Amino acid sequence: MRHCSALLLAGPALWATAAQAQGTPAAAAAATQPVILVVGDSLSAEYGLARGTGWVNLLTQRLAREKLPWRVVNASISGDTTSGGRTRLPALLREHRPRVVLIELGGNDALRGLPLDMTQANLTAMAQAAKAAGARVLIAGMQVPPNYGRRYGEQFAQLFATVAQAEGAALVPFFLAGVADIPDSERLFQPDRIHPTAEAQPRMLDNVWPALRPLLRAPG
């Protein structure tokens, strides 16, 4: 299995997938749509990809095709950790008032060797903050390559499920399933062997969709 964490390097900063053209009918309609807030790292921030080809933008397209009136706000930053996400989340909740919060963080914690209990505490705090703001929560689970050691790898993978279960959140067991864990995974990664290519993005969305779709019932 190739590198499967969300990893390193500064890249595209915060951006929103929905246009904010003030004063237009489309903008007025968008303002009334419930929001899916994605808080992630380089795996969700289109690192190394052409704009519009990442899985979050593909999610916006799928919502439109299925006539689901949700707006996606992508608050992902390359290199972010769960500590960074925890710090940023309160302001994002106040600004966007999301009905669903998708947390895709943790890979960089593993890369930096941060304590697992810290990662778990940060994810727990984020889930609790999102719920307190009235949002449903989806956690994207990650795994690390075998060279991290079997015990560490198992504990790291398990912490996402532990948080999801404790907080009543939906869970994607492994965000990069079918990308990082297949025999010819090299073709689905950029030359850095860390960040998935555009070809991998539909698969990443397919991993998220079964857990996300049930959360998109009418807000209330």
Phi, psi and omega in degrees: 000127180282176181309128186231014175261175193269048255236139161035175174068137175286140182213211182302134180276189183309132176211157180250139181280340179261132180293147181243055181281101186293146173085001180256155176303322180296319180294321179296319179294319181298325183296337181266354182279143174295151188251136166259117180260122178257119179245102186218196181239213186297334179294337180249355184260015179060036179299125177074008182248157172293141180304135178093358183255355181285165186295330180292319176293324176296327175297316177303317180295320180293319178301318179295316180299322182270006177056042175260118191278060179246148177248135182257129174246120182261105179255039182269142180228127178301137179086357185289152177246175176295329177295317178296317179297319178299321180291320184281334191300315183305317179293322178295321178295319179293320185287315190257344179047055185291153172264339175225134175241121179255118182257115179237078182217158177132332181299319180289334174300314180295318180302323182271000178070029180287150182301139181297325180292333176290314177301315181296318180296321180293316178296320178298315180297321179294316179298317181294319179296318180296317179296320179297333178274003177091014183259151168274152189239138173232128180250127177268112181284150179234164173226163178243157180297159183302334183292351175284348183101141185298314184296313180299316181300317180294318180293321179295312180298323184290330187297329178294316178294323180297315179295315181301316181294316183295326186257005179065031181265154171286157186222134164263110187304316178214109185302326183257025175299137182079002178239303184267348188242029178244159185302321182256042185297338183304325184290344182262008180238149175293169183305336178287353180060024181237315187257130181296152177278176176299327180299331182278342188298318177300324178295320179298318177297319179298330176290324182281321192303315182299329178277329182280320188306317179295340181279352187265028173290169184304130180301151177151000000 
